[in-house]
Amino acid sequence: MKKIILPIAALFLSLSILSGCANKQAVEGGGLVSEASRSKQIEPEVRPLYYQAERAFAAKNYDLAQKLFGQVKTKYPHSRATAFAAYRLGIIHYYKENYEAATRDFEYHLGKVPDSEFTFDATYNWAASEYQQNHFEKAYQVLARFKASDVQAQGPRRAEIVYALTARIATALNNPQELLQRQ
């Protein structure tokens, strides 16, 4: 039985909630982002629908969040919000074990906004989604985008999660020594 690797963002969400930060919005991955910072990134005409979707996501009403984020993508296909909606949809698809859809959404997000507050988590989650589909070489290629210093900068808990996935991929490819040395 294959173990499910939870997205690294789930760990960060629980750490964010435990820290009890005031005036900040806990986000799935990327740490904490202030409302003002997010508002600058999302186009004004998209904000009401996008934030409705975010509220559903934060309440763990994933079916409603999926519907609303889908509407963001449909109604505003050329907006920056669409890329962020794709990231959230990727998480929802991952939670629902629809790894193929999660892969598409994480890849789309990274293609549209490669330097967002979600870049690290979207990259890891993309690799985890590939791993869940037994696409081990692709999963490793995605993880190889990380520099060791970037992984270490995430802190020991998050770095450990990345290295654990790397080790699982290396084992699945029957070449742990060579792949782990590439890291």
PyMOL commands that set and color helices and strands:
alter all, ss='L'
color gray80, all
select helices_A, chain A and resi 8-19+35-41+47-58+62-75+80-95+99-112+119-132+136-143+148-153+156-172+176-182
alter helices_A, ss='H'
color red, helices_A
select strands_A, chain A and resi 25-26+32-33
alter strands_A, ss='S'
color yellow, strands_A
deselect
rebuild
show_as cartoon
